[in-house]
Amino acid sequence: MKTLRTIELTCFFILAIFSNTNAQDSRNTTAIKTMIESKHFLFIAQMASPMSGRTRQLTSDYDLKIKPDTIDSDLPYFGRAYTAPIDPADAGIDFTSVKFDYNIVPGKKGGWEITIKPKDVTDINGMYLSVSENGYALLRVNSNNRQAISFTGYIADKK
């Protein structure tokens, strides 16, 4: 568990340093804080880190859309599943939730820690999003039927 946390943090910092210009480094903290507090933003995943296996660079568009009344997840899954899905097409973390808890806590060294717990999705225990002041983010997804997985990326305005 300690090793996983170290790998996640290392990936997060590497991504923060070498990320492409899509993250818009010049964005100001106030705009990011407003997006987070209004529950109106998009988390764009760039890398996936399963608990077992290698970290993968994501080449397709995968995201988590946050709206005040809806969460829409379109994320891939790599890792060990404890129970197989009935439909093989349901291999990713694809869901829409309209009943969820959304809590924001300021980070110890700036940024924010967001906890999202969907109540109407049976497979997902919780989603934990750590957002830095410049918009880089680490998303950890805990599941009932699969190993946990982490995604690094950035948040952006919904278009």
C-alpha positions in Angstrom: 0.0 0.0 0.0 2.9 2.3 0.8 4.5 1.5 -2.5 1.3 2.2 -4.4 1.0 5.6 -2.7 4.6 6.4 -3.5 4.0 5.5 -7.2 0.9 7.6 -7.4 2.6 10.6 -5.9 5.6 10.2 -8.2 3.3 10.0 -11.3 1.4 13.0 -10.1 4.6 15.1 -9.8 6.0 13.9 -13.1 2.8 14.8 -14.8 2.7 18.2 -13.1 6.2 19.0 -14.4 6.1 17.5 -17.9 2.4 17.9 -18.8 1.4 19.3 -22.2 0.0 22.8 -22.6 -3.6 21.6 -22.4 -3.5 22.1 -18.6 -3.1 25.8 -19.1 -0.4 26.5 -16.5 -1.3 30.2 -16.4 -4.8 29.6 -15.0 -5.4 31.3 -11.8 -6.3 29.7 -8.5 -9.5 31.7 -8.1 -11.0 30.3 -11.3 -10.1 26.7 -10.3 -11.6 27.2 -6.8 -14.8 28.6 -8.4 -15.1 25.6 -10.7 -14.6 23.2 -7.8 -17.0 24.9 -5.4 -19.7 25.3 -8.1 -19.4 21.6 -9.0 -19.1 22.5 -12.6 -15.9 21.1 -14.2 -14.3 18.3 -16.2 -11.5 16.0 -15.0 -9.5 14.9 -18.1 -7.5 11.7 -17.5 -4.0 11.4 -19.1 -2.5 8.4 -17.3 -4.0 5.4 -15.5 -2.2 3.5 -12.7 -3.8 0.3 -11.6 -2.8 -1.3 -8.3 -1.2 -4.2 -10.2 0.4 -3.8 -13.5 2.1 -0.9 -15.3 1.1 2.7 -15.6 -0.5 3.5 -19.0 -0.5 6.7 -21.0 -4.1 7.3 -22.2 -4.3 8.3 -25.8 -8.1 8.6 -26.1 -10.3 11.1 -24.4 -11.4 9.8 -21.0 -13.1 12.1 -18.5 -15.2 12.6 -15.4 -17.8 15.3 -15.8 -19.0 17.0 -12.6 -22.2 19.0 -12.6 -24.2 20.2 -9.6 -26.8 17.5 -10.1 -25.0 14.8 -12.1 -21.7 12.9 -12.3 -20.9 11.3 -15.6 -17.9 9.0 -15.7 -16.2 7.7 -18.9 -13.0 6.2 -17.6 -11.1 3.0 -18.7 -10.3 0.2 -16.2 -7.1 -1.8 -16.1 -6.6 -4.3 -13.3 -8.0 -7.2 -11.5 -11.8 -7.7 -11.3 -13.1 -9.9 -8.5 -16.4 -10.6 -10.4 -16.8 -10.5 -14.1 -19.3 -8.1 -15.6 -22.4 -9.7 -17.3 -21.9 -7.6 -20.4 -18.2 -7.6 -21.6 -18.8 -4.1 -23.0 -19.1 -2.8 -19.4 -15.4 -3.2 -18.7 -14.7 0.5 -18.0 -15.8 2.8 -15.2 -18.9 4.1 -17.1 -21.8 5.4 -15.1 -24.0 8.4 -14.5 -25.0 9.3 -11.0 -27.7 11.8 -9.9 -27.5 10.9 -6.1 -24.1 11.5 -4.7 -22.2 13.1 -1.8 -19.7 15.8 -2.8 -17.3 17.1 -0.1 -14.5 19.6 -0.5 -11.6 20.0 2.1 -8.7 22.4 1.6 -5.4 20.6 1.0 -2.6 20.8 3.6 -0.2 22.5 1.1 -2.8 24.3 -1.0 -5.2 22.8 -3.5 -8.3 20.8 -2.6 -9.3 17.2 -1.6 -12.7 16.3 -3.1 -14.6 13.2 -2.0 -17.4 11.9 -4.3 -19.6 9.0 -3.1 -22.2 7.9 -5.6 -25.3 6.5 -3.9 -27.0 5.1 -7.0 -24.1 3.2 -8.4 -23.5 -0.2 -6.8 -19.9 -0.9 -8.0 -18.2 2.4 -6.9 -17.4 3.0 -3.2 -15.9 6.4 -3.6 -13.9 8.7 -5.8 -11.2 10.8 -4.3 -9.9 13.8 -6.3 -6.8 15.7 -5.2 -6.5 19.0 -7.2 -3.5 21.3 -7.0 -3.8 25.1 -7.2 -2.8 25.1 -10.9 -5.4 22.5 -11.9 -3.4 19.2 -12.0 -5.3 16.4 -10.4 -5.1 12.8 -9.1 -8.3 10.7 -9.1 -8.4 7.5 -7.0 -11.4 5.2 -7.6 -12.4 2.5 -5.1 -14.7 -0.2 -6.2 -16.6 -3.1 -4.7 -15.8 -5.6 -7.4 -12.4 -4.5 -8.7 -9.0 -3.4 -7.5 -8.5 0.4 -7.0 -7.2 2.5 -9.8 -5.7 6.0 -10.0 -5.8 8.5 -12.8 -3.6 11.6 -13.3 -4.7 14.5 -15.4 -6.1 18.0 -15.0 -9.4 19.8 -14.5 -10.9 22.1 -17.1 -14.0 24.2 -17.7 -16.9 22.2 -19.1 -17.6 23.2 -22.7 
